[in-house]
Amino acid sequence: MPPDIPAAKRAGLPVDLERLTAEGDGWLSGEERYALKMHGVCAQGQPGVFMIRVRTSGVLDADAARGLGLLVRILAVRHA
């Protein structure tokens, strides 16, 4: 059964992120996967690997780039 896209948009992000971090994405329903994608988080082909999209309005100044880099380093260490 395909995900109910309008319902997923209305529901916001009903995903347990702590469980997603601990267990990976095997338990996600189609609607939950779509909700994550709508918020810029896309599951990849490798188990437990996600792509995060960041919107920048077309411009990313040096301070914002450094802040984004810091966030990436923190998350990489936290989940290594």
C-alpha positions in Angstrom: 0.0 0.0 0.0 1.5 3.4 -1.0 2.0 6.0 1.8 -0.8 8.5 2.3 1.2 11.6 1.3 -1.3 14.3 2.4 -1.7 12.6 5.8 2.1 12.4 6.2 2.4 16.1 5.5 -0.3 17.0 8.0 1.1 14.7 10.7 4.5 16.5 10.9 7.3 14.3 12.1 5.8 11.4 14.1 9.0 9.4 14.1 10.7 8.3 17.3 14.2 9.7 16.6 15.8 8.0 19.6 14.5 4.6 18.4 15.7 5.4 14.9 19.2 6.2 16.2 19.3 3.1 18.3 17.7 0.5 15.9 18.1 1.9 12.4 15.3 2.4 9.9 14.0 -1.2 9.4 10.8 -0.6 11.4 9.7 2.6 9.7 6.4 2.6 7.8 6.0 4.2 4.4 4.3 7.3 6.0 7.2 7.6 8.5 9.8 7.4 5.8 7.9 10.1 3.8 7.6 12.3 6.9 11.4 12.1 7.5 12.1 12.9 3.8 9.8 15.9 4.1 12.1 17.1 6.9 15.3 16.5 5.0 16.3 13.1 6.4 16.6 10.4 3.8 17.5 6.7 4.5 20.3 5.5 2.3 21.0 2.0 0.9 23.4 1.1 3.7 21.7 0.1 7.0 21.8 3.0 9.6 23.0 5.6 7.1 21.1 8.7 6.4 21.5 11.8 4.2 20.6 15.1 5.8 19.6 18.0 3.5 20.3 21.5 4.7 18.5 24.5 3.2 20.7 27.6 2.9 18.6 30.1 0.9 21.4 29.9 -1.7 24.0 31.6 0.6 26.1 30.1 3.3 28.4 32.6 5.0 31.6 31.5 6.8 30.1 31.5 10.3 27.1 29.3 9.2 29.5 27.0 7.3 31.7 26.6 10.5 28.5 26.0 12.6 27.3 23.3 10.2 30.8 21.7 10.2 30.8 21.7 14.0 27.4 20.0 14.1 28.6 17.3 11.7 31.6 16.6 13.8 29.6 16.4 17.0 27.1 14.0 15.4 29.9 11.9 13.9 31.6 11.5 17.2 28.3 10.8 19.0 27.3 8.0 16.7 30.7 6.4 16.0 
